[in-house]
Amino acid sequence: MRYVSTKNPTGPTFSLAEGLRLGPAPDGGLLVPVRRPELGDTFWRDHPGRSLSDTALAVMSALVGDALPTEVLRRLLDDALDFPLPLHRVTERVALLELFHGPTLAFKDVGARTLARLLPATAGGEEVADSLVVVATSGDTGGAVAQAFHGVEGTRVAILYPDGQVSPVQERQFTTLGGNVHAFAVDGTFDDCQRLVKAAFADRELRRSLGLTSANSINLGRLLPQAVYYAHAVAQLLTSAPDRSPIFVVPSGNFGNLTAGLLARRLGLDRFGASFVAATNANDVVPRYLAEGVYSPRDSVRTLSNAMDVGDPSNLARIRHLYGDDVAALRRDVRGVVVDDEMTQQTIRRVDRDHGVLLDPHTAVGWHAAETVVQTQGDDAVAIVLATAHPAKFAEVVEPVVGRQIEMPERLARHLHQEVKSVRLSPEIDHLRDALRTLPS
């Protein structure tokens, strides 16, 4: 499989190894497969009940082609995805795809752990030395990337996050590790962090001299593995409800998660009638784009679902490319639903009371959107809400709503009393350049 920039689809193509190390394309676009990846009829016919291991291998083989030998790719994926991704049918019409059972209790573990293994595996026998992974985070990406790359020889990690705008637990997951992981608290929003990262990659000299690569979903190695859990969800749904069609409800911020779902649809999920819902908080630029046909990015606003506080989502460029910039075609597969903070709190409280299920604020946005959508669908549709994080990561939001303390998993608790180590950074590219150049080896 080769990949091409969204800014120049007829331009130069890149291998998987090149794409992993580039992050964004040299022209600033994002890399996408040059052709539609496909899985054969046999795979989908035998799909119900398939294991996560078999599904992951098939999906990733289709997306990366012959970039790696099959046995190497299977071993890599089995090592990265060594935790379950269960589908929990909460009601007859709404299910949760629980993506928070990895090391940092967030869906970002799927992509980050796979990327951390793909980079050395595709090095062609050469050492991956002096790589600097630069990433912007609105919350969970930071912890997942930090822990996936912590202690990896020859690799340094620089994490940019908006100061005071991630949860205390999220912050501690990437600011307490030390070693080769360095955190920068940016005086601004996530959009400022993302802008700085893009500017760093646009600086060819900086990129070359420091060996920059990305671990945001702008990197193929972060994005492509996320298609796996869509196919795995359908395998589980078809086992228990073979006549149901899935509606994937995706809590969305930078829109990498939805992009991966739309790639999975092209792999064959469309044959099961799969459709998608982009569930956002007040940062609703994509639902407005779907409604109006005009993309108008704007400054992000702070909400309770902070990881989705993105006003200019990068991955919309990939989505527009997949649909030939035809918003009418996109509307046939994706609808947008906007959920405000009050609705989010009400949903957390009600789902806890009625079903005994605790939701984090991002998953609550998805649940509310799911209930809104299934009311307009036939009885054969099941809304699959992507449960993106463990509620304990957002205890400061969830506990006042449900009126009790949430049990803190040990994987989170061990970070709470460790010292936060981060460097304040103004949102200026010159300041970021200086900071990156002076990072210890």
Secondary structure, DSSP 4 states (H G I P E B T S, - for coil): --EEETT-TTS-EE-HHHHHHHSS-TTS--EEESS-----HHHHHT-TT--HHHHHHHHHHHHHTTSS-HHHHHHHHHHHT-S---EEE-SSSEEEEE---STTSBTHHHHHHHHHHHHHHTSTTS---SEEEEEE-SSHHHHHHHHHHTT-TTEEEEEEEETT-S-HHHHHHHHS--TTEEEEEESS-HHHHHHHHHHHHH-HHHHHHHTEEE-STTSHHHHGGGHHHHHHHHHHHHHH-TT-EEEEEEE-SSSHHHHHHHHHHHHTGGGGT-EEEEEESS--HHHHHHHHS----------SSGGG--SS-TTHHHHHHHTTT-HHHHHHHEEEEE--HHHHHHHHHHHHHHH-----HHHHHHHHHHHHHHTTS-TTEEEEEEE-B-GGGGHHHHHHHHTSPPPPPHHHHHHHTSPP--EEE-S-HHHHHHHHHT---
